[in-house]
């Protein structure tokens, strides 16, 4: 069924009519190696003219990924925790960087992740930390700048511009996957209305429009509906009021 894009189209027209620009970025989680799905993601990124930030799991990364990304300038490597390992006890939400173990062990994992990917990708690595499941304890956040990170990325509209001194908060806001209902596409009409509402909050001053608006994907688990919707959504944003944002190297 063709989704009803009218609510988002109407909101985007208001942005254009009022001369407002939307900072836009794209993050895709859980990369470890080249796969057919990553090829497809890369092709989509090139077609859209929109870089995609690859949140790479350091412990398991295939070194061959370095040559692959170096030949595809729209693929932007960032750090996705260390091992994507859950340390939370049964009954708690999954977390690799919650205070379920000594803080120094948590910081050591963040440092190991940054160091390994920096050694592999060099200056192409952006100093962004993406905690698995978008969860990290505040005490661990405060230690990220000493490791070398300059950006923290989780989910939902940020409450403040910096997560800690020297650490910008740049989150994601739309994830098309129904993680608790079969891992297919959330109903497209629901996603369209949700996106329009988020943009309206920005336009009317209830949310921070200086924070890049983030679309989050997980290329390894996409079905055809998720691929199709994601491309259509990003195309509308790119062709509308978007001003593309990419994490800086330093």
ABEGO torsion letter per residue (X at the ends): XBBBAAAAAAAAAAAAAAGBBBBBBBBBBGBABBBAAAAAAAAAAAAAGBBBBBBBBAAABBAAAAAAAAABAABBBBBBEAAGBBABBBGBBBBAABBABBAAAAAAAAAAAAAAAAAAAEAABBBBBBBBGGBBBAAAAAAAAAAGBABBBBBEBBABABABBGBBBBBBABBABBAAAGGBBBBAAAAAAAAAAAAAAAAAGABBAABBBBBBBBAAABBAAAAAAAAAAAAAAAABABBBBBBBAX
